[in-house]
Amino acid sequence: MKKEEWRDGFKAIIPVCISYFPIGLACGVLLQQAGFNSIAVLLMSLLVYGGASQFMIASMTISGVGFIEIVLMVFFINLRHLLMSSTIAGHLKNKSNLFNLAFAQSITDESYAVNMMKFKIDPSWTANKAMTAGVATYVTWASSTTIGALLGSSVSISTVVMNYMLTAMFIFLLVSQIENWVLFWTTIFAMVSAVILKVVLKNGVAILIASIIASLVGLGLANLKARKEEVVHES
């Protein structure tokens, strides 16, 4: 990889890295308060590498949610990476399997957005530059969460603040993805069903069940939307 590619890739992703650091610190502190030591936080950041997932793990662990429920929720939250990695794969042609595996591990919502924008508007943007951008965010997140975990014993963040941060993050992720009526009504159904199931079941599995049901409803609405568009085109 050329020096210029490292420089250009890092330069493009600097704003994301700057925003990652304070969030990573907070996430590390919260995970430490949830019972994870600094080594566990580092490994989680390297292997799971998901801000929303790691905040959720901290929250659900403190709330006493079971291990299986947490794993399943992380799985469903990160399913979006299948779509992101598949859409960006076309820009990684002629690269080795090892390169593609490393690149896939470095994908986040933010690095994906930056790279897709660059591939679209910048003809000089290469897979190596994209990899640099991904690695920069990867290292920033892992280091900031680990530092946060090391500081966790001397810094106190209440569970009220943690729940607010987690809720705010999920609201942002949710609102940013509502692009059409299918996603809007799927969101409404998910919220209503989650509240009802939480009241009835009174445990963390309610959120998981609501997520699965809402996903199926969303799939049905998406198919309905596609059929309506076909009818319009035929007429």
N, C-alpha and C positions, 0 to 999 in steps of 0.2 A: 504494500500500500504506500502510495506516495505521500510525502510530507504535506503537500498542498491539499490532498484529500482529507487528511486528519484535521488540518486547520479549517477548511471550509465546513466540514461536518460538525465540528465542535462549535464554530461560530454561529451556525444556524440554530443550534439547540441550546445555547447559553441561557436565554430567557426561561426555558423550561427547567433547566438545572437550578437556576436561582429560586424559582418557585417551589421546586421539589424539596429543597433543603429544610426550610422551617416546618413543612408538613411532615417530612421524614423524622425530624427531631421529635415532634409531637407524637407521631406514631410509635417511635421507639420508647418514649416515656410511658405511653399507655400500655404497650405490650409488657414492659417491665413491671408495671403495677398490676398487670393481669397474671403475673407469675412466671413470665419468660425471662431467662437470663440473657446476657448480651450475645452469647454464642448462638443460642436458639433464635434470637431476633435476627442475627446476621444470616444464619442458614435459611430462615423463613424469607428474608428479603431476597436472597440469591435464588431460591427455588420457587417460591410462590410469586414473588415480585409483583405485587398488586396492592396499591394503596387502599382502595375500597375494601378489598378482601382482608387485608391485615388489620385495618380499623375494625372491621366486622368481627374478626377472630378475637380481638381484645375485648370488645363489647360482649360478645356471646360467652366468652370464657368467664368474665366477671359475673355474668348473669346466670352461670351454672348450666348452660346449654351443653348437651352431650357431644362427644367427639364426632360421632357419625353424622349428626345433624350439621355440625360446623363444616365438615368435609364436603357434604353434599351442597351446602349453600355456596361454598367457595367454587365448587365445580360449576354450578349454574351461573354464578356471577361472571366467571371467566370464559364462558362459552363464546362470548363475543370475539375472543381471540381467534377462533376458527375462521370467522369472516374476515377479520383484519389480515391475518397471515395469508389467506388464500387470495385476497385481492392484491396484495403487494408482491406476491410470489412471481408475477409476470415480469417484474423489474429485476429479478435476481437470476435470470437465465445465465447458463454457463458457469455458475458458481458451484463449488463442491457441496456435498451433503453436510460436511462439517460446518461450512460457512452458513448454510441455510439453517442448521440447527441452532447455531449461536445467534443468528439474526432473529430467529423465532423467539428465543428466550428473552431477547432485549426489547421486544415490542410492548409498548404501552399505548394508551389512547393518545397521549400527547406526542410521543415520538412517531407514531403512525400518521397522525395528522400533519406533522411537519414534513415527513418524508413524502407523503402522497402529494402535498402541495408543491414540494420541490420537484418531484418527478413530472408534475403537470406543467409547471411554468418555467423550469430551468433545464434546458437541454444538456447542460454540463453536469447535472446531478447524477452521480453514479451509485452503484450498490455499495462501494467502499465508503463513500461519504455517508450514505444512509446507515451503514454499520457503525461508523464513528459516532453518529448522533445517538444511536441506540445504546452503545456502550457507555457514552457519557452520562446518560440518564440512569442507566443501570448502576454504575459506580456511585453516582451521586445519591441515589436512593438507598443503596446498601450501606454506604458510609454514614449517612445522616441518621438512619434508623438505629444503627449500632451505637453511634454517639449518644443518641437519645436514650437508649437502654442503659448505657453507662452512667448517664446523668439522672436516670430515673429514681435512684434512691435518695437523691437530694432535691429533686423537683417534684412537687405534688400537683396533680391535675385531678380534680374531682370527677366522679362518674357522671355528674350532671353535665359538666363541660364536655366530657367525652361523648356522651349521648347526643349533645347538641352538634358537635363537630361531625359525628357520623351521619346524623340526620341531614345536616346541611350538605354534606358531600353527596349523599344519595339523591337528594332533591336536585342538586346541580346536574348530576349524571343523568337523571331522569328527564328533566326539562330539556336538556341539550339534545336528547334523542327523539323527542316528539316532533315528527316532521309531517305527519298526515293523520287523518281521522282514525286509521287502524290503530296506530300507536296511542292515540289519545284515549280511545274507548278501552283499549287493552289496559292502559294505566288506571283508568277509573275502576274497571272491574277488579284489577289486582288489589287496589287499595280497599275497596269495599269488602272483598272476600277475605283479605288478610285481617281486617278488623273483626268481621263476624267469626272467623275461625279462631282467632285469638281469644275472643270472649267465650266461645264454646269449649275449645280444647285446653285453654289456659297453659300452654307451653310453647317452646320454640319451634316445634314441628309445624305449627300453624302457618308460619311464614313460608316454610318449604312447600307445603301442600298448596298454599295460595299461589306461589310462584309457578308451580307445575300446571295448575289449572288455568292460570292467566296465560301461560305460554300456549296452551292448547286453544284457548279462546282466540288469542292473537293470530295463531295459524289459520283458524277458521275464517276470521275476518279478512286476513290477507288473501286467502283463496277466493272469498266473495268479491273482494275488490278487483282481483285479477279477472274474474269472470265478467264483471260489469264493464271493465275496460275493453275486453274482447268484443262484447256486444256493441259497444260504442264504435269501435274500429270497423266492425263488419257492416254497421249501418251507415 
